[in-house]
Amino acid sequence: MALSIQSSETVASILQKIRDHYGALCLDNDRVNECYTIIDEFHSNIRAHVATKNDHCQWSLEIVCHDGIMQLEFEYAGPGFDPTRVGPVSDQPVESRPIGGLGLNIMAQLSDDMNYCYQDGVNKLTITLDTTSSREDDTCH
């Protein structure tokens, strides 16, 4: 079952809704906390780029967890936008880099896999994380 989320909701209320609905799936470990960061970034992007054009903007989130692999499936109606095609922010000099894209870069770096499709006016972004292990490229020990 997918959760329906209004663009006007706060991140705190969204995370509480997730904890209430998914309970045991939302174990308190670093990888699950990274899921929360991804959800926060996604919601921020929806509010900044989609909800400004649609007063009744809402998006859905389905969380699927099996054997410690957590999939976040985001869906929202609107013009197609593929966040997997945004280039890495770090490869661009600060003075020539356009504003924006940092949140998408964070989402990509925190995920183990990120896939996008657009069909019948609906954007679908699926992000996968392995919550049973720590990130190998984590430089903040």
MDTraj code that builds the backbone (N, CA, C; nanometers):
import mdtraj as md
import numpy as np

residues = "MET ALA LEU SER ILE GLN SER SER GLU THR VAL ALA SER ILE LEU GLN LYS ILE ARG ASP HIS TYR GLY ALA LEU CYS LEU ASP ASN ASP ARG VAL ASN GLU CYS TYR THR ILE ILE ASP GLU PHE HIS SER ASN ILE ARG ALA HIS VAL ALA THR LYS ASN ASP HIS CYS GLN TRP SER LEU GLU ILE VAL CYS HIS ASP GLY ILE MET GLN LEU GLU PHE GLU TYR ALA GLY PRO GLY PHE ASP PRO THR ARG VAL GLY PRO VAL SER ASP GLN PRO VAL GLU SER ARG PRO ILE GLY GLY LEU GLY LEU ASN ILE MET ALA GLN LEU SER ASP ASP MET ASN TYR CYS TYR GLN ASP GLY VAL ASN LYS LEU THR ILE THR LEU ASP THR THR SER SER ARG GLU ASP ASP THR CYS HIS".split()
xyz = np.array([
    [0.0843, -0.1182, 0.0000],
    [0.0000, 0.0000, 0.0000],
    [0.0887, 0.1242, 0.0000],
    [0.0555, 0.2174, -0.0853],
    [0.1320, 0.3411, -0.0967],
    [0.0731, 0.4480, -0.0055],
    [0.1598, 0.5303, 0.0488],
    [0.1159, 0.6441, 0.1280],
    [0.0942, 0.7627, 0.0356],
    [-0.0156, 0.8326, 0.0523],
    [-0.0421, 0.9533, -0.0249],
    [0.0041, 1.0723, 0.0578],
    [0.0845, 1.1584, -0.0036],
    [0.1462, 1.2687, 0.0694],
    [0.1158, 1.3992, -0.0023],
    [0.0679, 1.4965, 0.0718],
    [0.0403, 1.6295, 0.0175],
    [0.1694, 1.7111, 0.0189],
    [0.1862, 1.7951, -0.0814],
    [0.3078, 1.8772, -0.0864],
    [0.3141, 1.9753, 0.0297],
    [0.2004, 2.0058, 0.0919],
    [0.1976, 2.1007, 0.2034],
    [0.2376, 2.0370, 0.3368],
    [0.2513, 1.9049, 0.3416],
    [0.2887, 1.8383, 0.4666],
    [0.4331, 1.8704, 0.5034],
    [0.4609, 1.8642, 0.6325],
    [0.5986, 1.8833, 0.6784],
    [0.6729, 1.7506, 0.6695],
    [0.8043, 1.7587, 0.6614],
    [0.8850, 1.6373, 0.6565],
    [0.8651, 1.5562, 0.7839],
    [0.8549, 1.6226, 0.8989],
    [0.8339, 1.5520, 1.0258],
    [0.7039, 1.4712, 1.0221],
    [0.5973, 1.5288, 0.9666],
    [0.4701, 1.4549, 0.9610],
    [0.4787, 1.3390, 0.8618],
    [0.5542, 1.3561, 0.7542],
    [0.5722, 1.2474, 0.6577],
    [0.6485, 1.1320, 0.7217],
    [0.7574, 1.1629, 0.7912],
    [0.8363, 1.0577, 0.8556],
    [0.7565, 0.9877, 0.9648],
    [0.6718, 1.0616, 1.0367],
    [0.5867, 0.9991, 1.1377],
    [0.4845, 0.9066, 1.0717],
    [0.4297, 0.9498, 0.9614],
    [0.3352, 0.8672, 0.8867],
    [0.4021, 0.7366, 0.8424],
    [0.5276, 0.7472, 0.7991],
    [0.6027, 0.6284, 0.7573],
    [0.6252, 0.5354, 0.8759],
    [0.6675, 0.5906, 0.9888],
    [0.6903, 0.5070, 1.1086],
    [0.5606, 0.4401, 1.1538],
    [0.4497, 0.5140, 1.1507],
    [0.3205, 0.4582, 1.1918],
    [0.2756, 0.3469, 1.0980],
    [0.2974, 0.3661, 0.9692],
    [0.2480, 0.2708, 0.8707],
    [0.3381, 0.1486, 0.8560],
    [0.4703, 0.1711, 0.8544],
    [0.5624, 0.0628, 0.8243],
    [0.6302, 0.0024, 0.9467],
    [0.6208, 0.0689, 1.0604],
    [0.6695, 0.0154, 1.1873],
    [0.8039, -0.0520, 1.1834],
    [0.8052, -0.1854, 1.1893],
    [0.9283, -0.2637, 1.2020],
    [1.0234, -0.2451, 1.0840],
    [0.9733, -0.2055, 0.9682],
    [1.0622, -0.1828, 0.8541],
    [1.1531, -0.0637, 0.8774],
    [1.1090, 0.0269, 0.9620],
    [1.1837, 0.1512, 0.9835],
    [1.2752, 0.1393, 1.1040],
    [1.3634, 0.0418, 1.0991],
    [1.4592, 0.0218, 1.2058],
    [1.5520, 0.1412, 1.2126],
    [1.6030, 0.1683, 1.3299],
    [1.6890, 0.2847, 1.3486],
    [1.8346, 0.2457, 1.3216],
    [1.8738, 0.2514, 1.1955],
    [2.0144, 0.2327, 1.1622],
    [2.0531, 0.3369, 1.0582],
    [2.1815, 0.3471, 1.0293],
    [2.2294, 0.4528, 0.9404],
    [2.1663, 0.4468, 0.8018],
    [2.1496, 0.3287, 0.7467],
    [2.0931, 0.3170, 0.6120],
    [1.9463, 0.3590, 0.6104],
    [1.8709, 0.3258, 0.7139],
    [1.7311, 0.3699, 0.7203],
    [1.7267, 0.5214, 0.7350],
    [1.8176, 0.5772, 0.8131],
    [1.8248, 0.7230, 0.8243],
    [1.8581, 0.7867, 0.6900],
    [1.9368, 0.7192, 0.6074],
    [1.9636, 0.7685, 0.4726],
    [1.8356, 0.7665, 0.3893],
    [1.7497, 0.6663, 0.4105],
    [1.6191, 0.6639, 0.3435],
    [1.5402, 0.7886, 0.3803],
    [1.5423, 0.8250, 0.5065],
    [1.4705, 0.9448, 0.5513],
    [1.5273, 1.0708, 0.4845],
    [1.6597, 1.0757, 0.4681],
    [1.7210, 1.1902, 0.4008],
    [1.6757, 1.1964, 0.2548],
    [1.6695, 1.0827, 0.1894],
    [1.6233, 1.0767, 0.0502],
    [1.4786, 1.1252, 0.0411],
    [1.3942, 1.0804, 0.1330],
    [1.2539, 1.1230, 0.1344],
    [1.2449, 1.2742, 0.1548],
    [1.3253, 1.3261, 0.2445],
    [1.3288, 1.4704, 0.2702],
    [1.3690, 1.5464, 0.1429],
    [1.4732, 1.5010, 0.0751],
    [1.5195, 1.5672, -0.0473],
    [1.4138, 1.5589, -0.1574],
    [1.3506, 1.4429, -0.1708],
    [1.2463, 1.4277, -0.2725],
    [1.1316, 1.5247, -0.2452],
    [1.0885, 1.5291, -0.1195],
    [0.9781, 1.6187, -0.0823],
    [1.0151, 1.7654, -0.1076],
    [1.1372, 1.8029, -0.0762],
    [1.1829, 1.9402, -0.1009],
    [1.1773, 1.9738, -0.2498],
    [1.2190, 1.8796, -0.3330],
    [1.2152, 1.9021, -0.4776],
    [1.0721, 1.9120, -0.5285],
    [0.9830, 1.8297, -0.4769],
    [0.8419, 1.8368, -0.5170],
    [0.7857, 1.9740, -0.4802],
    [0.8135, 2.0181, -0.3585],
    [0.7614, 2.1485, -0.3141],
    [0.8170, 2.2633, -0.3976],
    [0.9445, 2.2557, -0.4325],
    [1.0085, 2.3664, -0.5038],
    [0.9782, 2.3682, -0.6537],
    [0.9601, 2.2515, -0.7132],
    [0.9511, 2.2461, -0.8586],
    [0.8178, 2.1994, -0.9153],
    [0.7402, 2.1266, -0.8393],
    [0.6128, 2.0742, -0.8914],
    [0.4947, 2.1452, -0.8259],
    [0.4971, 2.1571, -0.6942],
    [0.3832, 2.2159, -0.6217],
    [0.3632, 2.3636, -0.6547],
    [0.4684, 2.4322, -0.6984],
    [0.4538, 2.5738, -0.7344],
    [0.3667, 2.5911, -0.8586],
    [0.3515, 2.4848, -0.9356],
    [0.2696, 2.4889, -1.0572],
    [0.1347, 2.4204, -1.0385],
    [0.1157, 2.3553, -0.9231],
    [-0.0059, 2.2783, -0.8977],
    [-0.0421, 2.2890, -0.7489],
    [-0.1465, 2.3647, -0.7187],
    [-0.1863, 2.3880, -0.5789],
    [-0.2265, 2.2606, -0.5057],
    [-0.2709, 2.1607, -0.5774],
    [-0.3186, 2.0362, -0.5151],
    [-0.2218, 1.9214, -0.5398],
    [-0.0960, 1.9550, -0.5457],
    [0.0071, 1.8553, -0.5744],
    [0.0156, 1.7531, -0.4612],
    [0.0187, 1.6283, -0.5016],
    [0.0451, 1.5239, -0.4043],
    [0.1319, 1.4187, -0.4708],
    [0.2001, 1.3443, -0.3892],
    [0.2823, 1.2365, -0.4403],
    [0.2624, 1.1150, -0.3520],
    [0.2988, 1.0003, -0.4030],
    [0.2822, 0.8789, -0.3234],
    [0.4183, 0.8145, -0.3013],
    [0.4244, 0.7420, -0.1921],
    [0.5461, 0.6703, -0.1555],
    [0.5068, 0.5303, -0.1126],
    [0.5694, 0.4332, -0.1735],
    [0.5535, 0.2957, -0.1290],
    [0.6905, 0.2462, -0.0876],
    [0.6966, 0.1855, 0.0287],
    [0.8217, 0.1300, 0.0786],
    [0.8078, -0.0215, 0.0780],
    [0.8991, -0.0857, 0.0075],
    [0.9000, -0.2312, 0.0001],
    [1.0309, -0.2772, 0.0623],
    [1.0221, -0.3685, 0.1577],
    [1.1425, -0.4178, 0.2245],
    [1.1393, -0.5700, 0.2266],
    [1.2466, -0.6286, 0.1754],
    [1.2579, -0.7744, 0.1749],
    [1.4037, -0.8105, 0.1982],
    [1.4274, -0.8883, 0.3035],
    [1.5632, -0.9315, 0.3396],
    [1.6602, -0.8145, 0.3533],
    [1.6113, -0.7037, 0.4093],
    [1.6968, -0.5886, 0.4351],
    [1.7189, -0.4971, 0.3164],
    [1.6634, -0.5315, 0.2007],
    [1.6712, -0.4438, 0.0833],
    [1.5466, -0.3573, 0.0853],
    [1.5657, -0.2279, 0.0951],
    [1.4529, -0.1350, 0.1031],
    [1.4411, -0.0595, -0.0281],
    [1.3205, -0.0623, -0.0846],
    [1.2926, 0.0139, -0.2048],
    [1.1950, 0.1243, -0.1719],
    [1.2291, 0.2441, -0.2131],
    [1.1414, 0.3600, -0.2007],
    [1.0866, 0.3876, -0.3399],
    [0.9560, 0.3784, -0.3546],
    [0.8939, 0.4012, -0.4848],
    [0.8108, 0.5282, -0.4782],
    [0.8614, 0.6330, -0.5424],
    [0.7959, 0.7634, -0.5451],
    [0.7183, 0.7776, -0.6757],
    [0.5970, 0.8307, -0.6693],
    [0.5195, 0.8595, -0.7901],
    [0.4509, 0.9942, -0.7763],
    [0.4480, 1.0678, -0.8879],
    [0.3723, 1.1929, -0.8912],
    [0.3386, 1.2257, -1.0357],
    [0.2241, 1.2889, -1.0533],
    [0.1811, 1.3314, -1.1865],
    [0.2461, 1.4634, -1.2211],
    [0.2765, 1.4821, -1.3477],
    [0.3349, 1.6076, -1.3932],
    [0.4239, 1.5852, -1.5127],
    [0.4853, 1.6921, -1.5596],
    [0.5775, 1.6793, -1.6730],
    [0.6925, 1.5858, -1.6374],
    [0.7434, 1.5157, -1.7369],
    [0.8534, 1.4230, -1.7130],
    [0.9807, 1.4936, -1.6714],
    [1.0436, 1.4405, -1.5685],
    [1.1737, 1.4890, -1.5241],
    [1.2522, 1.3693, -1.4714],
    [1.3619, 1.3373, -1.5382],
    [1.4435, 1.2217, -1.5008],
    [1.5593, 1.2659, -1.4123],
    [1.5492, 1.2435, -1.2811],
    [1.6559, 1.2858, -1.1899],
    [1.7835, 1.2038, -1.2048],
    [1.7754, 1.0903, -1.2727],
    [1.8956, 1.0087, -1.2919],
    [1.9845, 1.0651, -1.4020],
    [1.9342, 1.1630, -1.4779],
    [2.0119, 1.2219, -1.5876],
    [2.0822, 1.3508, -1.5453],
    [2.0658, 1.3914, -1.4231],
    [2.1334, 1.5116, -1.3739],
    [2.2783, 1.4740, -1.3450],
    [2.3695, 1.5492, -1.4017],
    [2.5117, 1.5205, -1.3848],
    [2.5592, 1.5439, -1.2429],
    [2.6698, 1.4809, -1.2071],
    [2.7248, 1.5006, -1.0733],
    [2.7627, 1.6463, -1.0498],
    [2.7225, 1.6987, -0.9368],
    [2.7523, 1.8375, -0.9021],
    [2.9016, 1.8557, -0.8781],
    [2.9647, 1.7573, -0.8194],
    [3.1054, 1.7697, -0.7815],
    [3.1987, 1.7829, -0.9012],
    [3.1560, 1.7429, -1.0210],
    [3.2400, 1.7506, -1.1393],
    [3.2405, 1.8890, -1.2025],
    [3.1643, 1.9801, -1.1475],
    [3.1529, 2.1128, -1.2061],
    [3.2148, 2.2166, -1.1126],
    [3.2915, 2.3112, -1.1690],
    [3.3465, 2.4184, -1.0845],
    [3.2325, 2.5007, -1.0232],
    [3.2493, 2.5441, -0.9001],
    [3.1454, 2.6181, -0.8282],
    [3.1009, 2.7412, -0.9060],
    [3.1948, 2.8152, -0.9635],
    [3.1599, 2.9393, -1.0312],
    [3.0799, 2.9180, -1.1604],
    [3.0862, 2.7996, -1.2201],
    [3.0112, 2.7748, -1.3433],
    [2.8898, 2.6845, -1.3218],
    [2.8742, 2.6345, -1.2023],
    [2.7653, 2.5418, -1.1729],
    [2.6339, 2.6178, -1.1556],
    [2.5282, 2.5747, -1.2242],
    [2.3981, 2.6388, -1.2023],
    [2.3453, 2.6039, -1.0630],
    [2.2603, 2.6907, -1.0108],
    [2.2000, 2.6649, -0.8807],
    [2.1068, 2.5460, -0.8950],
    [2.1113, 2.4582, -0.7979],
    [2.0233, 2.3415, -0.7989],
    [2.0994, 2.2137, -0.8275],
    [2.0313, 2.1033, -0.8039],
    [2.0878, 1.9724, -0.8323],
    [2.1584, 1.9062, -0.7165],
    [2.1887, 1.9815, -0.6114],
    [2.2614, 1.9225, -0.4994],
    [2.1784, 1.8138, -0.4303],
    [2.0506, 1.8380, -0.4102],
    [1.9644, 1.7379, -0.3465],
    [1.9555, 1.6103, -0.4277],
    [1.9468, 1.6230, -0.5598],
    [1.9441, 1.5049, -0.6462],
    [2.0757, 1.4288, -0.6369],
    [2.1848, 1.5027, -0.6276],
    [2.3151, 1.4401, -0.6129],
    [2.3238, 1.3640, -0.4802],
    [2.2713, 1.4232, -0.3738],
    [2.2696, 1.3561, -0.2434],
    [2.1881, 1.2277, -0.2512],
    [2.0708, 1.2352, -0.3152],
    [1.9863, 1.1165, -0.3302],
    [2.0613, 1.0050, -0.4036],
    [2.1300, 1.0405, -0.5105],
    [2.2038, 0.9411, -0.5885],
    [2.3181, 0.8806, -0.5076],
    [2.3885, 0.9642, -0.4323],
    [2.5018, 0.9142, -0.3541],
    [2.4574, 0.8238, -0.2394],
    [2.3416, 0.8504, -0.1813],
    [2.2949, 0.7698, -0.0688],
    [2.2314, 0.6379, -0.1129],
    [2.1885, 0.6302, -0.2365],
    [2.1195, 0.5099, -0.2833],
    [2.2182, 0.4096, -0.3420],
    [2.1772, 0.2837, -0.3415],
    [2.2545, 0.1789, -0.4075],
    [2.2133, 0.1671, -0.5535],
    [2.0889, 0.2046, -0.5835],
    [2.0378, 0.2008, -0.7199],
    [1.9250, 0.3024, -0.7312],
    [1.9167, 0.3685, -0.8470],
    [1.8128, 0.4688, -0.8680],
    [1.7633, 0.4555, -1.0121],
    [1.6328, 0.4268, -1.0286],
    [1.5735, 0.4086, -1.1606],
    [1.4532, 0.4998, -1.1762],
    [1.4342, 0.5462, -1.3001],
    [1.3257, 0.6383, -1.3300],
    [1.2494, 0.5899, -1.4528],
    [1.1172, 0.6101, -1.4509],
    [1.0383, 0.5913, -1.5722],
    [0.9240, 0.6929, -1.5712],
    [0.8777, 0.7240, -1.6915],
    [0.7677, 0.8187, -1.7101],
    [0.6673, 0.7522, -1.8022],
    [0.5434, 0.7397, -1.7531],
    [0.4411, 0.6742, -1.8336],
    [0.3049, 0.7355, -1.8041],
    [0.2332, 0.7683, -1.9082],
    [0.0975, 0.8221, -1.8969],
    [0.0896, 0.9435, -1.8039],
    [0.1883, 1.0320, -1.8111],
    [0.1876, 1.1534, -1.7314],
    [0.2284, 1.1357, -1.5866],
    [0.2833, 1.0181, -1.5524],
    [0.3235, 0.9909, -1.4141],
    [0.4732, 0.9614, -1.4089],
    [0.5418, 1.0334, -1.3207],
    [0.6836, 1.0111, -1.2929],
    [0.6949, 0.9045, -1.1853],
    [0.7847, 0.8087, -1.2055],
    [0.8084, 0.7065, -1.1039],
    [0.9589, 0.6933, -1.0832],
    [0.9995, 0.7150, -0.9589],
    [1.1397, 0.7037, -0.9210],
    [1.1511, 0.5935, -0.8168],
    [1.2342, 0.4942, -0.8447],
    [1.2560, 0.3837, -0.7513],
    [1.3999, 0.3885, -0.7036],
    [1.4146, 0.3972, -0.5718],
    [1.5463, 0.4034, -0.5091],
    [1.5628, 0.2819, -0.4195],
    [1.6768, 0.2147, -0.4337],
    [1.7026, 0.0926, -0.3582],
    [1.8217, 0.1134, -0.2656],
    [1.8057, 0.0645, -0.1411],
    [1.9142, 0.0682, -0.0426],
    [1.9206, -0.0662, 0.0283],
    [2.0416, -0.1133, 0.0521],
    [2.0630, -0.2331, 0.1316],
    [2.0838, -0.1872, 0.2753],
    [1.9834, -0.2101, 0.3604],
    [1.9895, -0.1606, 0.4983],
    [2.0656, -0.2545, 0.5914],
    [2.1139, -0.3672, 0.5378],
    [2.1850, -0.4624, 0.6240],
    [2.3337, -0.4333, 0.6332],
    [2.3826, -0.3461, 0.5456],
    [2.5259, -0.3172, 0.5484],
    [2.5496, -0.1678, 0.5457],
    [2.6678, -0.1286, 0.5923],
    [2.7029, 0.0133, 0.5870],
    [2.7583, 0.0447, 0.4490],
    [2.7587, 0.1706, 0.4158],
    [2.8077, 0.2114, 0.2836],
    [2.9599, 0.1926, 0.2766],
    [3.0063, 0.1309, 0.1698],
    [3.1493, 0.1083, 0.1515],
    [3.2253, 0.2368, 0.1252],
    [3.1590, 0.3323, 0.0585],
    [3.2289, 0.4562, 0.0242],
    [3.2042, 0.5671, 0.1258],
    [3.1610, 0.5318, 0.2445],
    [3.1333, 0.6311, 0.3480],
    [3.2660, 0.6858, 0.4003],
    [3.2903, 0.8134, 0.3739],
    [3.4158, 0.8747, 0.4176],
    [3.4041, 0.9446, 0.5515],
    [3.2869, 0.9435, 0.6103],
    [3.2663, 1.0123, 0.7385],
    [3.2603, 0.9087, 0.8518],
    [3.3721, 0.8571, 0.8903],
    [3.3753, 0.7556, 0.9986],
    [3.3903, 0.8222, 1.1318],
])
top = md.Topology()
chain = top.add_chain()
for i, resn in enumerate(residues, 1):
    res = top.add_residue(resn, chain, resSeq=i)
    for name in ("N", "CA", "C"):
        top.add_atom(name, md.element.get_by_symbol(name[0]), res)
traj = md.Trajectory(xyz[None], top)
